[in-house]
Amino acid sequence: VWRLFTEGKCSEIVDAIITDSLHLSEALRSIHVGLLCVQLCPDDRPNMSSVVLMLSSESALPQPNMPGFFTSKSMVGDSSSSSSYKQYTNNGMTLSVMSAR
């Protein structure tokens, strides 16, 4: 999603059944707001009241920064099939679950 957004190809994410320009613009706006909500720096993320305002108005949205968890693909070999892509990420996550005694 992030890569397509930065390349200006965000409409490729939206289901083809959404052909009405009004619904498409709503879907693209929702994707944009979603990317604002997952920015790497928590201080850059909007609070919920701002999200509601962004989704319910037509005001201009700020450009999002890179998301906290971003997986990219790099080409391995010359083939263009999806099996020739290697996924990688520099992000890591640790999950701790606490339980009562």
C-alpha positions in Angstrom: 0.0 0.0 0.0 2.8 2.4 1.0 4.7 1.9 -2.2 1.6 2.3 -4.4 0.7 5.4 -2.5 4.1 7.0 -3.0 4.0 6.1 -6.7 0.6 7.7 -7.1 -1.0 4.4 -8.0 -3.2 4.0 -4.9 -6.3 3.4 -7.0 -4.8 0.0 -7.9 -5.5 -1.1 -4.3 -9.2 -0.5 -4.6 -11.5 -3.3 -5.7 -12.5 -2.9 -9.4 -16.2 -3.1 -8.5 -15.9 0.5 -7.1 -16.2 2.4 -10.3 -18.2 5.3 -9.1 -15.8 8.3 -8.8 -17.4 9.4 -5.5 -16.9 5.9 -3.9 -13.4 5.7 -5.3 -12.4 9.1 -3.8 -13.8 8.0 -0.5 -11.8 4.7 -0.6 -8.6 6.6 -1.6 -9.2 9.1 1.3 -9.7 6.2 3.7 -6.4 4.7 2.6 -4.6 8.1 3.0 -6.0 8.5 6.5 -5.0 4.9 7.3 -1.5 5.6 6.3 -1.5 8.7 8.5 -2.5 6.4 11.4 0.4 4.0 11.0 3.3 6.4 10.6 6.6 5.3 12.2 6.7 8.2 14.7 3.7 8.0 17.1 3.7 11.8 17.5 3.0 12.2 13.8 -0.1 10.0 14.0 -3.5 11.8 14.2 -5.7 11.2 17.3 -9.1 9.7 16.8 -11.1 12.9 16.8 -8.8 14.1 14.0 -9.4 10.9 12.1 -13.1 11.3 12.3 -12.8 14.9 11.1 -10.6 13.8 8.2 -13.0 11.1 7.1 -16.1 13.3 7.4 -14.7 16.4 5.6 -13.2 17.3 2.3 -10.3 19.2 3.8 -6.7 18.7 2.5 -4.8 15.9 4.2 -1.1 16.0 5.2 1.3 13.7 3.4 2.0 10.6 5.5 5.5 9.6 6.5 6.7 6.0 6.1 4.7 3.5 8.1 6.1 1.8 11.2 6.0 -1.6 9.6 6.9 -1.5 5.9 7.8 -4.6 3.9 9.4 -4.2 0.5 10.2 -6.6 -2.2 13.4 -6.8 -4.2 13.9 -8.6 -7.5 16.0 -11.8 -7.5 16.9 -13.1 -10.9 15.5 -11.9 -14.2 12.1 -13.5 -14.1 9.1 -11.2 -13.5 7.0 -13.9 -11.8 6.0 -13.4 -8.2 8.0 -16.4 -7.1 11.2 -14.5 -8.1 10.6 -11.8 -5.4 12.3 -12.0 -2.1 10.5 -10.3 0.8 12.6 -8.5 3.5 12.0 -6.1 6.3 14.2 -4.4 8.9 11.4 -4.3 11.4 11.0 -6.6 14.3 8.4 -7.2 17.0 8.4 -8.8 20.4 5.1 -9.8 22.0 4.9 -10.6 25.7 1.7 -12.1 27.1 1.1 -11.8 30.9 -1.2 -14.2 32.7 -2.5 -14.3 36.2 -1.2 -17.0 38.6 
